Amino acid sequence: MKTVNSISCVVVDDEFPAVKLLADYVQRSSGLELLLKTTSALEALGFINDNQVDLVFMDVQMPELSGMELMNIIKSSNTKVILTTAYSDYAVAGYEQDVVDYLLKPITFERFLMSVNKARARISNEKAITMQSQVAIPLYIFLKTEYRIQKVSLASIQYIEGLGDYINLHTTNGKILSLERMKNIEETLPPSFLRIHKSYIINIDQIDFIEKGRIIINKEYLPIGDSYKEKVKRHLGL
């Protein structure tokens, strides 16, 4: 049975000594779970298509199906592949298929672990993205203004300006002043909002352009604080 956070693995190679070596490596490695070891590409294909397999260690040259052919037939796009072969000629073709790594025989345990770490990082990243996409994103928030509780559409917010104990929401429908702190409002906003300065939170969807360390929204030039620059670059992919 697959344990929580473990990476389920299949080893397939038409040469039994190669299967035995990789299977031993998998069993020696923390966080890996060996589901199948086989010398038959067809057996591996059937098993992978019928079960949840995170990672396959796959030989390139096999008589029933080559590793490249097997990769193209696997149904699940979530199954990651590490190619193994005695020939370096297939490296480029392997990376074109978006394999995690390419292990050249003879494979040392140290090199094996390097590949596993690459696979672990990619699998973890994709799971995080999937979980984030499944989280319901609110369409509006409620804010206390001077005389009432105001419902505000998140899509209408261009940016939020901090004014001490108050915040000033600049929206497509005008300004809304609320008795709220920047830190509190920041914690309630979805990932489409980004704090760029101690006094400014922006709606990324409302950005017009970025120029000389400032973000321009609706002709307003908003500064990026020095302590926020790296965070802003990472968030915006700059």
C-alpha positions in Angstrom: 0.0 0.0 0.0 1.3 3.4 -0.9 2.1 5.5 2.2 1.5 9.2 2.5 4.0 11.3 0.6 5.9 8.3 -0.7 6.9 8.1 -4.4 5.6 4.9 -6.0 8.1 3.4 -8.4 8.3 0.8 -11.2 11.6 -0.5 -12.6 11.7 -2.0 -16.1 14.7 -3.2 -18.0 15.1 -6.3 -20.3 18.3 -7.2 -18.4 17.7 -8.8 -15.0 20.9 -7.6 -13.4 19.9 -4.0 -14.2 16.5 -4.5 -12.8 17.9 -6.0 -9.6 20.4 -3.1 -9.1 17.7 -0.4 -9.5 15.2 -2.3 -7.4 17.8 -2.5 -4.7 18.5 1.2 -5.0 14.8 2.0 -4.7 14.4 -0.1 -1.6 17.5 1.5 0.0 16.1 5.0 -0.5 13.9 6.7 2.0 10.5 7.8 0.6 10.5 5.5 -2.4 8.1 2.5 -2.7 8.8 -0.2 -5.2 5.5 -1.5 -6.8 6.9 -3.5 -9.7 10.2 -4.7 -11.0 10.1 -6.4 -14.4 12.1 -7.3 -17.5 8.9 -7.0 -19.7 8.0 -3.7 -21.2 4.5 -4.9 -21.8 4.0 -6.0 -18.2 5.2 -2.6 -17.1 2.8 -0.8 -19.5 -0.2 -2.8 -18.3 0.7 -2.2 -14.6 1.4 1.5 -15.0 -1.9 2.1 -16.9 -3.9 0.2 -14.2 -2.2 1.7 -11.1 -1.0 5.0 -9.7 2.7 5.1 -10.4 4.6 8.3 -9.7 8.0 7.4 -11.2 9.3 4.8 -13.7 13.0 3.8 -14.1 12.9 2.7 -17.7 15.5 1.2 -20.1 15.7 2.8 -23.5 16.5 -0.3 -25.6 14.0 -3.2 -24.9 12.8 -5.9 -27.4 9.0 -5.7 -26.9 8.8 -1.9 -26.7 11.6 0.7 -26.6 11.6 3.1 -23.7 10.6 5.9 -26.0 7.6 3.9 -27.3 6.6 3.0 -23.8 6.6 6.6 -22.7 4.3 7.6 -25.6 1.7 4.9 -24.7 1.5 5.5 -20.9 -1.9 7.0 -20.2 -1.1 9.1 -17.2 0.7 12.4 -17.7 1.4 12.4 -14.0 3.8 9.5 -14.3 7.4 10.7 -14.4 10.2 8.9 -16.2 13.9 8.5 -15.6 15.6 6.8 -18.6 18.4 4.3 -18.1 20.7 3.1 -20.8 24.3 2.2 -21.7 24.3 4.6 -24.7 24.5 8.3 -24.4 23.0 8.8 -27.9 19.5 8.9 -26.5 20.0 11.8 -24.1 18.7 14.6 -26.4 15.6 12.5 -27.4 14.9 11.8 -23.8 14.9 15.4 -22.7 12.7 16.3 -25.7 10.2 13.9 -24.1 10.5 15.9 -20.8 12.0 13.0 -18.8 13.1 13.8 -15.3 16.7 12.6 -15.9 18.9 10.3 -18.0 21.0 7.7 -16.2 24.0 6.3 -18.0 25.0 2.8 -17.1 26.8 1.7 -14.9 24.6 3.6 -12.5 26.1 4.5 -9.1 23.9 4.9 -6.0 25.0 8.6 -5.7 23.9 9.4 -9.2 20.7 7.5 -8.7 19.9 9.6 -5.6 20.5 12.8 -7.6 17.9 11.7 -10.1 15.4 10.8 -7.4 15.8 14.3 -5.8 15.0 15.8 -9.2 11.9 13.7 -9.5 10.9 14.4 -5.9 11.1 18.2 -6.5 9.1 18.0 -9.7 6.4 15.8 -8.2 6.1 18.0 -5.1 5.8 21.1 -7.2 3.1 19.7 -9.4 1.1 18.5 -6.3 1.4 21.9 -4.8 0.1 23.6 -8.0 -2.8 21.1 -8.1 -3.8 21.7 -4.5 -3.7 25.5 -5.0 -5.9 25.2 -8.1 -8.4 23.2 -6.1 -8.8 25.9 -3.4 -11.9 27.9 -3.9 -11.0 31.6 -4.6 -13.4 34.1 -3.2 -15.1 36.6 -5.5 -15.6 39.4 -3.0 -14.9 40.5 0.6 -16.8 42.5 3.2 -15.2 45.6 4.7 -16.3 47.9 7.5 -16.6 51.5 6.3 -17.8 54.5 8.3 -21.5 53.9 8.0 -21.9 50.3 6.8 -20.5 46.9 5.9 -19.5 47.2 2.2 -19.4 44.2 -0.2 -16.4 44.7 -2.5 -15.8 42.6 -5.7 -12.1 41.5 -5.7 -11.9 41.9 -9.4 -12.8 45.6 -9.1 -9.9 46.3 -6.7 -6.9 48.0 -8.5 -4.7 48.4 -5.5 -4.9 49.0 -1.7 -3.2 51.8 0.0 -2.3 51.7 3.7 -3.1 54.7 5.8 -2.1 53.8 9.4 -5.1 52.2 11.0 -7.1 52.6 7.7 -6.8 51.2 4.2 -7.9 53.0 1.0 -9.2 50.6 -1.7 -8.8 52.1 -5.2 -11.4 50.3 -7.3 -12.8 50.6 -10.8 -15.9 52.1 -9.1 -14.1 54.6 -6.9 -12.3 54.7 -3.6 -13.4 52.9 -0.4 -12.0 53.9 3.0 -12.1 51.1 5.6 -11.0 50.8 9.3 -8.6 47.9 8.7 -4.9 47.2 8.8 -2.8 46.2 5.8 -1.6 43.0 7.4 -5.1 41.8 8.1 -6.4 42.5 4.7 -3.3 40.9 3.1 -4.0 37.6 4.8 -7.6 37.4 3.4 -6.6 38.1 -0.2 -6.1 35.4 -2.9 -2.7 34.9 -4.8 -3.8 37.4 -7.5 -2.9 40.1 -5.0 0.6 41.0 -4.1 2.1 43.3 -1.5 4.8 45.4 -3.2 5.5 48.0 -0.5 4.6 48.5 3.2 1.9 50.9 2.0 0.7 49.1 -1.2 -1.0 45.8 -2.2 -1.8 45.5 -5.9 -4.2 43.4 -7.9 -1.8 41.7 -10.5 -4.6 41.5 -13.0 -4.8 45.3 -13.0 -1.2 46.0 -13.8 -0.7 48.2 -16.9 3.1 48.0 -17.0 6.3 48.0 -14.9 8.8 50.8 -15.2 12.0 51.8 -13.3 11.1 49.9 -10.1 7.4 51.0 -10.1 4.2 49.3 -11.0 1.7 51.4 -13.0 -2.0 50.8 -12.5 -4.6 53.2 -14.0 -1.9 55.9 -14.5 -0.8 55.6 -10.9 2.9 54.9 -10.3 3.3 52.7 -7.3 6.8 52.1 -5.8 8.2 48.7 -5.1 9.8 48.7 -1.7 13.4 47.5 -1.4 12.5 44.7 1.0 9.8 43.5 -1.5 11.8 43.5 -4.7 12.8 39.8 -4.7 9.4 38.6 -3.7 7.8 40.7 -6.5 10.2 39.3 -9.1 9.5 35.7 -8.1 5.8 36.2 -7.9 5.7 37.9 -11.4 8.3 35.6 -12.9 10.7 38.4 -13.7 
